Amino acid sequence: MSKPLSAYGLSSLRTAPASTESEVPKLVWTSTAEAPEDRYMVTESGTRKRRPTASDPLVFELRKVQGKANPLTMGITVGRADTNDVVIDDVSISRFHAYFQQDARTGLWTLVDAESSNHTFVGPLRLEPSKPHTLGMQEQIRFGDVPAIFMQPEAFRVYLKMMMKT
């Protein structure tokens, strides 16, 4: 079995089905409008990756990346800097924008805005900085201007089946 990628295009799952077996939540970076190619870049181990399209969003597994020295050891960090676990290089995203945490006792996931400049949203709700917001099975999220969907593994499997039909 190949090593799971930290970020991959949804279309690549046709050639790498092992990536779907992971039992960690996914963050699906979606795009509904075509923007200039150089606006969105994803950094993955120092390489630049294309931005998502409406038909081929980018998928991130929510897990700590080993060997990265980031500011939060207890959560999964999101931001523009290479030291984050999920790196999204977009002008609207802070170097350290937000972080996910899973409660060890309940298993519930929370999202926390890390006092970002352009804020973090769950649905229409703007998160208060440093205040955890509990996430459901599937949630619409926005980091600055970047739309994404948080999905528990079960919700991601349903989403994947739906996307593969189109």
C-alpha positions as CSV (number, residue, x, y, z in Angstrom):
1,M,0.0,0.0,0.0
2,S,1.3,3.4,-0.9
3,K,1.9,6.1,1.6
4,P,-1.2,8.4,1.8
5,L,-0.8,11.9,0.4
6,S,-1.3,14.9,2.6
7,A,-3.1,16.7,-0.3
8,Y,-4.4,15.3,-3.5
9,G,-6.8,16.1,-6.3
10,L,-10.1,14.1,-6.1
11,S,-9.5,12.9,-9.6
12,S,-6.3,11.2,-8.5
13,L,-8.3,8.8,-6.3
14,R,-9.1,6.8,-9.4
15,T,-5.4,5.8,-9.6
16,A,-4.8,5.8,-5.8
17,P,-7.8,4.2,-4.1
18,A,-5.7,3.4,-1.0
19,S,-6.1,7.0,0.1
20,T,-9.8,6.6,0.7
21,E,-9.2,3.9,3.3
22,S,-7.9,6.3,5.9
23,E,-10.2,6.7,8.9
24,V,-9.4,10.4,9.6
25,P,-11.6,13.3,8.7
26,K,-10.9,15.1,5.4
27,L,-10.9,18.7,4.5
28,V,-12.0,19.2,0.9
29,W,-10.9,22.5,-0.6
30,T,-13.6,23.4,-3.1
31,S,-13.8,26.0,-5.8
32,T,-17.0,27.2,-7.4
33,A,-15.5,30.0,-9.6
34,E,-12.5,30.0,-11.8
35,A,-9.9,32.4,-10.5
36,P,-6.5,33.3,-11.9
37,E,-4.2,30.3,-11.7
38,D,-1.5,32.1,-9.7
39,R,-3.9,33.1,-6.9
40,Y,-4.3,29.7,-5.4
41,M,-1.3,27.5,-4.7
42,V,-1.0,24.6,-2.3
43,T,2.4,23.8,-0.9
44,E,3.0,20.1,-0.3
45,S,6.5,19.3,0.9
46,G,7.9,22.4,-0.9
47,T,6.2,21.8,-4.2
48,R,3.5,23.9,-5.8
49,K,0.2,22.3,-6.7
50,R,-2.6,23.6,-8.8
51,R,-5.6,25.1,-7.3
52,P,-8.9,23.1,-7.0
53,T,-11.6,23.3,-9.7
54,A,-15.3,22.7,-9.3
55,S,-14.9,19.3,-10.8
56,D,-11.6,18.4,-9.1
57,P,-11.3,19.7,-5.5
58,L,-8.2,19.1,-3.4
59,V,-8.5,16.8,-0.4
60,F,-6.4,17.0,2.8
61,E,-6.3,14.3,5.4
62,L,-6.6,15.9,8.9
63,R,-3.6,14.5,10.6
64,K,-0.4,15.8,12.2
65,V,2.5,15.8,9.7
66,Q,5.5,14.2,11.3
67,G,8.7,16.2,11.2
68,K,7.1,19.7,11.0
69,A,7.8,22.1,13.8
70,N,4.6,24.0,14.0
71,P,3.2,26.2,16.8
72,L,0.6,23.7,18.0
73,T,1.5,20.2,19.0
74,M,-2.0,19.2,20.2
75,G,-4.0,20.2,17.0
76,I,-3.8,20.1,13.3
77,T,-2.8,23.5,12.0
78,V,-4.1,25.3,8.9
79,G,-2.3,28.2,7.3
80,R,-0.1,29.7,4.6
81,A,3.3,28.9,6.2
82,D,5.0,25.6,5.4
83,T,5.2,24.7,9.0
84,N,1.4,24.0,9.1
85,D,-0.1,20.5,8.8
86,V,-2.5,21.8,6.1
87,V,-0.8,24.4,3.9
88,I,-3.0,26.6,1.7
89,D,-1.1,29.4,0.0
90,D,-3.7,32.0,-0.6
91,V,-3.4,35.7,0.1
92,S,-6.5,35.7,2.3
93,I,-5.1,33.0,4.7
94,S,-2.9,33.9,7.6
95,R,0.5,32.2,8.1
96,F,-1.2,30.4,11.1
97,H,-4.9,30.7,10.4
98,A,-6.8,28.1,12.4
99,Y,-6.5,24.6,13.9
100,F,-8.5,21.5,14.4
101,Q,-8.6,19.4,17.6
102,Q,-10.2,16.1,18.5
103,D,-11.5,15.6,22.0
104,A,-9.8,12.4,23.3
105,R,-12.8,11.5,25.5
106,T,-15.8,12.2,23.2
107,G,-14.1,11.9,19.8
108,L,-15.7,15.2,18.7
109,W,-13.8,17.6,16.4
110,T,-13.5,21.3,17.0
111,L,-12.2,24.2,14.8
112,V,-10.5,27.2,16.4
113,D,-9.7,30.5,14.6
114,A,-6.1,31.5,15.6
115,E,-6.8,35.2,15.5
116,S,-6.5,35.2,11.8
117,S,-6.7,38.5,9.8
118,N,-9.6,37.4,7.5
119,H,-11.4,35.1,9.9
120,T,-12.7,31.5,9.9
121,F,-16.3,30.7,9.2
122,V,-18.4,27.6,9.8
123,G,-21.5,28.0,7.6
124,P,-22.5,31.7,8.0
125,L,-21.0,31.9,11.5
126,R,-17.8,33.8,12.0
127,L,-15.8,32.0,14.7
128,E,-14.6,34.0,17.7
129,P,-10.8,33.9,17.9
130,S,-9.4,31.2,20.3
131,K,-12.9,29.8,21.0
132,P,-13.4,26.2,19.9
133,H,-16.4,25.4,17.7
134,T,-17.7,21.8,17.6
135,L,-18.0,20.4,14.1
136,G,-20.6,17.9,12.9
137,M,-20.3,15.1,10.3
138,Q,-20.0,17.5,7.4
139,E,-19.6,21.3,7.7
140,Q,-19.1,24.1,5.2
141,I,-16.0,26.1,6.3
142,R,-14.2,29.2,5.0
143,F,-10.7,30.2,5.8
144,G,-10.5,33.8,4.7
145,D,-11.7,33.6,1.1
146,V,-11.0,29.8,0.7
147,P,-14.1,27.6,0.8
148,A,-13.7,24.0,2.2
149,I,-15.8,21.2,3.5
150,F,-14.9,19.3,6.7
151,M,-16.0,15.7,6.5
152,Q,-15.9,12.8,8.9
153,P,-14.8,9.5,7.1
154,E,-18.4,8.3,6.6
155,A,-19.5,11.6,5.1
156,F,-16.4,11.6,2.8
157,R,-17.2,8.1,1.5
158,V,-20.7,9.3,0.5
159,Y,-19.3,12.5,-1.1
160,L,-16.7,10.4,-3.0
161,K,-19.3,8.1,-4.4
162,M,-21.4,11.1,-5.5
163,M,-18.4,12.8,-7.1
164,M,-17.3,9.7,-8.9
165,K,-20.7,9.4,-10.6
166,T,-20.3,12.8,-12.2
